[in-house]
Structures are given as C-alpha cells and as structure tokens.
C-alpha cells in the first residue's frame, strides 16, 4: 500500500516538536542570561519563524520519494 503523510499529520508533528523546542529554548537562554524576559522574547520570536520553516520542510520531504520503500500488500 502506498502511503503519503497528510497535512494534518505534518501539522501535529510540527506542533509537538515545537513544544519541546520552546521548552529547551527558554531553558538555554535563561541559563545563559539569567533573565526571564530575554528568554521569553527569544522563545516567542524564534518559534514563530522556525515552526513555519519546519512545516514547509516536512511537506517538501513528504513529496520526495528518495529513501522510501513500498509496503507489502500483505501488511
């Protein structure tokens, strides 16, 4: 059976990934600066554009057939 990642799947993957990255961004910037305001500002700005880029990257890779193997019809 040939499968393709749906847009909804890509959105959910992007959101869950970003939640993890938001926490890590905040932690690292806070540890480096000791300032909550700077950590929050970085976290917000960074995650707006990187979420969009991740989504576009995911959709591009969903169209690339390289490295994909067909599934057996018996599965």
C-alpha positions in Angstrom: 0.0 0.0 0.0 1.4 3.4 -1.0 1.2 5.9 1.8 1.6 9.7 2.0 1.8 11.9 5.0 -1.3 14.1 5.4 -1.1 17.8 6.0 -2.8 17.2 9.4 -0.1 14.8 10.4 2.6 17.3 9.5 0.9 20.0 11.5 0.6 17.8 14.6 4.2 16.7 14.3 5.3 20.3 13.9 3.3 21.4 17.0 4.6 18.6 19.2 8.2 19.2 18.1 7.9 23.0 18.7 6.6 22.4 22.3 9.8 20.5 23.1 11.9 23.1 21.4 10.1 26.0 23.1 11.0 24.5 26.5 14.6 23.9 25.5 14.9 27.4 24.0 13.6 29.0 27.2 15.9 26.9 29.4 19.1 27.5 27.5 18.6 31.3 27.1 17.5 31.6 30.7 20.6 29.7 31.9 22.9 31.8 29.7 21.3 35.2 30.6 19.5 34.6 33.9 16.7 36.9 32.6 13.2 35.6 32.1 12.2 38.4 29.8 15.0 37.8 27.4 14.4 34.1 27.4 10.6 34.6 26.7 11.3 37.1 23.9 13.8 34.8 22.2 11.4 31.9 22.6 8.5 33.7 21.0 10.4 35.2 18.1 12.4 32.1 17.3 9.4 29.7 17.4 7.2 31.8 15.1 9.5 31.5 12.1 11.0 28.1 12.9 7.6 26.4 13.2 6.7 27.7 9.7 10.1 26.5 8.3 9.8 23.1 9.9 6.3 22.7 8.4 7.5 23.6 4.9 10.5 21.3 5.3 8.2 18.4 6.4 5.8 19.0 3.4 8.7 19.1 1.0 10.1 15.8 2.3 6.7 14.2 2.1 6.9 14.7 -1.7 10.4 13.3 -2.1 10.4 9.6 -2.9 14.1 9.0 -2.3 14.7 6.5 0.6 11.0 5.4 0.6 10.3 1.7 0.2 7.0 0.3 -0.9 5.0 -1.6 1.6 4.0 -5.2 1.0 0.3 -5.6 0.0 0.0 -8.3 2.6 0.6 -5.9 5.6 
